[in-house]
Amino acid sequence: MAEPLKNMYNKPYLEKFAGVFKKIYPAFNSKQFLKLVFDGEWESKELKQRMSHIARCLHKVLPGDYRNNISILKKAVPEFKGFLSMIFPDYVEQFGTDDPKTSIPALMLFTQYGSSEFAVRPFIIKYPQVLMPEMLKWARHKNHHVRRLASEGCRPRLPWAMGLPEFKLNPAPVLKILEILKADESEYVRKSVANNLNDISKDNPETTLKLAKRWYGKNKNTDWIVKHGLRGLLKKGNPDALKLFGWHGSEGLETTGFKLSTKKVPNGGKFDFTFSITPVKPVNENVRLEYTIDFLTSTGKTGRKIFKITEGRFEKGKTYSFTRKHSFRDLTTRKHFKGKHKIAIIVNGEKTAEKDFYII
């Protein structure tokens, strides 16, 4: 089993961390800092909790004036790169929201060594008239980490971060930023743009589709963003999203031979299922195949999950056969419950075959 990421905040790392601050600020009390960090609750803290805890301990040991502390952090941050260096923007988030003049440039600097995507959000909420114009500038920055922050920081539904309810209602300020980044040379930035677009599609599908239709077909990098950004709508079988990529429903695509290896699956077990697809009309040779399972939940209701099988060109008159396995082992994100479930084959967004099965 992989080592939990939180354990990378270990004693050797934090001793190095303290050493860097000691070199920059000789009055820094490394011993006190480490004692504060490794308190009686340290082992029970998860990753983000450890990050924030370290930032608070740092604040207790530094001189105390926020602006002076930020000047020290700016000198220290080049020694730390990657996810663990998010201690620096976390410090800004905790202690700098009343000083945007100092904090906003610090976040732009710190994101170049880790990411300020979480820390920038309280500033967007508190100072939207300041942050959004600034993020438009960041979208044109020469450093790809800063450009990514322009997109990632304003995602309406960034996972594990506070939501941005105003942008869920009206994503127009966000779309101005995405417009600048829609053909960015960096894959790191493009992934963020696509994820932002997917966020927007959950609350504003028509706005997202309108934008996608305008963007699509002009640049290969933009085309990738559009397809990845519409993945939520594609999974839901949105007809307009499907048609944009040439998937025009299931008419003329025959689904046959749908079978399950068993209709009774032990909890934690698995089954195989098979089926075939035969295109009988040239217009529908472009095919996207998925399957859905309606999982029984703890409340007795069902929750649907969608799983992609393949997509591509299918020749008219040729039969394509598929066999897939599905495991019902419990995951951290999904538990399985005994009772009736349903599995269905989805062709170009439309259900073409369905069967019941039982977890026992």
Summary of the structure (lengths in Angstrom):
residues: 360
radius of gyration: 25.2
end to end distance: 28.7
largest distance: 79.0
contacts: 1125
relative contact order: 0.07
helix: 49%
strand: 19%
